[in-house]
Amino acid sequence: MQEDFLHYIWKYKKFQSHDLKTTSGDELVINTVGTHNQNSGPDFFNAQVKIDDQLWAGNVEVHIKSSDWFIHNHETDKAYDNVILHVVWEDDTEVFRKDNSVIPTFELKERVDAEILNNYQKLFSKQGKWINCENDFAQVDDFILNNWLERLYFDRLERKAKEIEHLLNMSKNDWEAVLFKMLAKNFGLKVNGESFISVAKSVDFSIIRKTQSNQQTIEALLFGQAGLLIDNIEESYYLNLQKDYHFLKQKFGLKNDFVLPIKFFRLRPLNFPTIRLSQFSNLYHKHQNLFSKIIETNRLNDFYDLFTVSASEFWKNHYTFKKESKPTAKVLTKSFIDLLLINTILPIKFCYAKQKDEIIDEVIVEIANAISSEKNSVITAFNNLKKVSESALRSQALIQLKTEYCDKNKCLQCAIGSSFLKK
């Protein structure tokens, strides 16, 4: 048994509530159970209970056994001086205050319905399961599931907003500069994401503003900072990029000592960093005020139009600087734009609205629901239990569910897990 289970029992009063008494035999009336504390300190703040004729206001501490009070060293911690009630599964010892008075104790063992206890034990009987509730997941109520997944999606947006807020602080609240860094990271995908953002961080965004009006110049800037212009290649396009980068490096005092190495290994040609950097460069060549346009755009198809860019002319028949290939269009695909929307654009819009005290939740939900679901092992596993992920909102929410609840055994803090206890 986990203390989390007892927190759940106390928080939602899942115990027989008639004729309550403390273990000392005093009458107990629970007015409010208090506010659940997820941090250090007593488990519930600001509870109100009536013991005999005395009304008490203060904190509640929950343990499996009363003696856990001493195992956790609460007797030496001032944070627990205002505990008015000790809620335990089993009362095996008295606990005293500093004035030597006994802290009233309420024992749950005989007051919890056997069905709830059985459901709890069933939920947490691992036996090699992928997630605790996998045997029951298909039966989860759709109303509970839909509401919980939407909340989890916004929890995931909040998590992504933390990185954006950090970049904002580093860039003195320059949203265009933050967007540039976040997009760079996502153009690099998993393999080159950190490398691409290190390239973006190596250049002050004011230099991007000064160079983006010329397609070749901004390409030279980014290819050069990425360390891709150091070879001896007798190709006019490459030589022109080298020449332009040498000029920019001297003019702006550019350094790339802390740029992480760019990788080609295990990448499909369309995801080669050469192609993605050219597309990224041309996106900023095409749009002088990209952040403003993103904030003004609220329809999915308009985003597809906004991000319709290709690599420059040289890359039509190249994937690398050295070898010519069969001509193919190197345009950003719909699926790639979807990734940009999921991982950068929607989090940016959400974070900006939050800073401005604006509510755009409906717009975010509409766009996220219109984007196709991501495909990965987590989504596939959930869909095998129940066909649940049909949009990016769902797939992002399910990733949040798996990483923040399932993997951490936080079933009792999950609406889905809690619903199974109530059966």
N, C-alpha and C positions, 0 to 999 in steps of 0.2 A: 504493500500500500504506500502511496505517495502522499505527502502533505498537500499537494495540489488538489487531490481528490477531496480532502477535508475542507480546503478553501472553497471548492465548488459547493460542497454540501452546506457550509455555513452561509456563503454569499447568496445562494438561491433558496435557502431555508428548506433543503431537501431532507427534512427530518420530521418526525412526529412532533407537532408543535403544541399539543394540549398538555396541560398539567406539568409544565416544566419545573424542574428543580435543579439546584446545584448539587454537587456530590455531598455537600454538608446538610442537605435537606431543606435549604431555603427556597422559597418560591421565586421563580425567575420569569420575568416578562421581557421579551426582546422587542424594543421599540424600533430600533434601526441597527442593522448589522455592521454599519460603517462603510467606509470607502476602501476598496481593495488596494493595498499598497504593493506595487510590483518591484520596489527597490528595497534597500536595507531598512531595518527597523521593524516595528510591529506589523503584523499582517493586515490589520484593518484599523483605519483611523476613524476617530469621531463617531464611535458607536454610542448608542444609548440603551441601557438596560435597567430594569427595575428589579432589585433584589430585596425580597420582603417589601417594606414600605419605603426603601431608600432608592432614589433615582440616581444612577451613575452615568456620567458622560466621559468618554475617554477611548482608549485603544483596546483591541482584542488581539490576543496571540493564539495561534493554532499550532498544535503539535499532535503527533501520533500518540505519544505517551507523555504524561506530565513530566517525567524525569528528563525529557529532551530539553527542558528549560535549562537544566544544568549542563547538559552535553553541549549546548550551544552557547554557554557562558552568559546567558541573559542576566544572571544575578549581579554581574559586574558592569553591566551596560546601562547607563542612565536613560537611554532611549526607551527602556522598558519600564521605567518607574511609573508611568501613567497607564499601565495595563489594568483594566477594570474587570476583565473576564478571561480566563484561560479555557479555551475550547480544545478538547482532546478526544481521541478515539478511546483511549483507555487511561483512567486515572490511577497511577501507580505510586504517587507520592504527593505530599503537600508542597506548595511553593509559597514562600513568604516574601512580603514587602520589607523595605528597610526598617519599618517600625515594628517588625515582627508579626504583623497581622497577615492572615492567610489570604492569598488571592483566590477569589471564588472560581470554582472549576465547573464546567459543564461537560458531561461525558456523552459522546454521540453513539457509542457502540450498540446500545439497545434501542436506539431511536431511528436508525436508518433502515429504510425498506430493503428487504433482502433482494428484491428484483434490481434495484439500483446498484447494489453491491455486486450482484452477479453480472450485470451488464458492464460494470467497471472492470471486473476481473477478466471478462471475455475480451473487452477492448484492448487490454494491455497484455494479453497472452500472445507473445511474439510468434514463436514457432516458425521462424524464417519468413515472416510476412514482409512484403515490400513496404506497406504502411499498416499501421495498427488496425484501421477500419476497412481493410480491403475486402473482407468477406461481406460487409454490409454497405459498402459505398454505393452500389447500384440501387439500393433502396432509399437513399437519402431523399427527403422531401424536396421537390423542385423549388418551392418558394424559399426554403431555407438556403438551398444551394445557390440560387441566383443572387439573393441579397448578400450572402457571405462572399461570393466571388467578386461582386462589384466593390465591396468594401476592401477586399484583399488587393484588388487592382489599384485602388487609391493608396493603400499602404505601400505598394511597390513604387508608385509615383513619388511618395514622400521619401522613400529610401534613395531614389535616384536624384531627388531634389537636393539632398545633402551634398553630393559631389558638385552640383551646379552652384550651390550657395558658397562652397569653398572656393571655387574658381572665381566667383563674383568678388569675394573678399580680396583675392590675389590680384584681380584686375581692376580694382577700384570701381566696381559696379558697372563695368563696360559690358553690356549684354552682347554686343556684336562680337567682342573678343571671346567671350565665353562660348557663344554658339560656334565660332570658328574652331575652338579647341575640341568641343564635344563632337562636332561633325568629323573632324580629323580622326578622332579616336574610332568612330564608327565606320568611316571609310576604310580603316585598316583592319576591320573585323577582329576576330579573336587572335589571329596569328600576329598581325602587325598593329593592333590597336594601341598598345602602349608605345610602340615605336613612332606611330603617326602623331600621337598627342605630344610626344617629346619633341618632334619636329615643330609642331604648332607652338609649343611653349618656348622654343628657341628663338622665335621671331616676334618682336613687338607688333601688335596688330596695326599700329600706325603705319608700319612698313607695308603690310598687306594692302591697306587703303591707298598707298602711294603707287603700288605696282599692279593692282588688279585691272586697270584699264587696258593693259597690254597683255594679251594671252601668253606670248612666249616669255615675257618677263616674269610673270608670276609662276609659270612652270619652272623657269630656271631657278627662282628663289627656293621653291619647295624641293625640287630634285636635288639642288645643291646642298641644302640643309640636311637632306636625308642621306647624304654621302653617296649619291648615285652618279656623280659627275667627276669621278677621280680616275677613270680609265683612259687609255689612249685608243680612241675609236675614231677612225677616219670617216665620219658621216656628217654631212653638213648640218643637219638638225642638232646633233649632239654637240658639235663644235660651237654652234651658235649659242646653245644653252650654256656651255662652259664659259664662253666669252661674257655672256650677260651676267652669269653668276659671279665671275671674278670681279666685274664692275660693281655689282651690288654688295659683295662682301667687303670691298674697299670703302665704298660710299657709306654703308651703314655699320661698319665694324662688326660684321656678323661672325658668330662663333657657333659651332655645333658639337662642342666637346662632350656634352651630356646627352646627345641624341642617341637613342638605343639603336642597335643594328637592325637593318631592314632584312626581312626573310622572304625567300621565294619557295623554300622547301615545303612540300606537301600542299601547295596551293594550285588550284586550277588556273589556267592561263588568264581567264577573265578577271581573276582576283589577284593577279600579280600586282605588286605595289607600284610598278610603272604605270599600269593602266589606271589604277585607283587614284594615284596622285595627279595624273593628267585630268581625269574627270573632276576631281576635287578642285583643281586649279581653274578649270573652265567654268565650274559652278560659280566661283567667286569672280571670274571675269565677266560672266553673264549678268550677275546680280550685284549691284553696288551697295545695296542696303538690304541684305538678305534677312536680317533679323526682323526688321519692320514688316517685310512682306509675309514672313511666317506668322507674326502676331495678327496680321490682318486677314489671313487665310483661315477659313473654317470649314472648308469642304474637301473631302478626300480627293476628288478628281482635280481640283485646283492645285492640290499639293503635287499630284502626278505631273501636271503641266509645269509647275514651278521647278521641279527637279529633273525635267527632261533635258539632260545634257550628255554630251559624249566626250570621249577623249579627243585630242587634237588630231589633225590630218595624218601626221606621221604614224600614229598608232592604228590606223585602219588596216595596215598590213604588217604590223609588228606587235610583239608582246614584250620584247626586250629591245635594248638599243642595238644589239649585235646581229640578230637573225631576222630575216624577212619571213613573213608567213602569208598564208592565204588571206585575202581581204575579207574582213568581217566588221560589222558595225559594233562599236564599243560604247553603246548607249546604256545609261543606267536603266536596269530592268525594273519592272513593277515590284518584284519581290525584294530587290535591294532597297528601293525607296521605302517599302513597307518597314524594313529593318531600321532605316533612318528615322521614320516616324515613331516607331515603337520605342527606340532607345535614346533618341535625341529630341525630336521635334515636339512630341506630346509632353515629355517631361519639362522641356523649356517653356512651353506655353502654360503648363500647370504652375510652374515655379514663378513665372512672371506675374500671372494673375494673382497668385497668393501674395506676392510682394505688394501688389497694387490694391489688395483687398477687394478683388473682383472675383466673382463666381462664374466659372465657365465649365463646371462639371458636366453639364448636358452636352456641350460641344465635344468635350474630351471623350465622353462615353459614346457618342454617336460615331465619331471617327474611329475609335478603337474597336467598336463593334462591326464597322464596315471593312476593317482590314482582316485578311485571312489569318487563321490560326497559325502560329509557329509550329514547326515540326522538329521534335527532338525526343529523346528517350523518355523524359518525364511526361510529356504530353501524350505520347503513345501509350505509356503505361496507364495513365488515368483513363484514356479513351477505351482501353481494353476492359476496364472495370465498368465504365459507363460512358456512352458517347456524350461528352460534356464540353469539349473544346472546339468551338466552331468559329472563333474570332480571336483577334489579338488580345482583346480584353480578357477573354477566358484563359488563353494560354499564359499570359503574364500573371494572372491571378493564381493559376495552378502552380506555377513556378514558385510564387510567394508562399503558397500553401505548403508545398513540399519542403522548401528550405527553412521556413520560419516556424512551422508547426509540426508537420509529420516527422521530419528528421530530428527535431528537438523534443519529441514526445509531448508536445503541448496540446494534447487532444482535449483537455478540459478547458482550455482557453479558446478552442475552435468551435464554431457554431455547429459544424458537422459532428464532431466528436461528442459535444454536449447533447445533441439531439438523440444519439444512440443510448445515452444513459437514461433518458426520459421515457424510453419505450416501455 
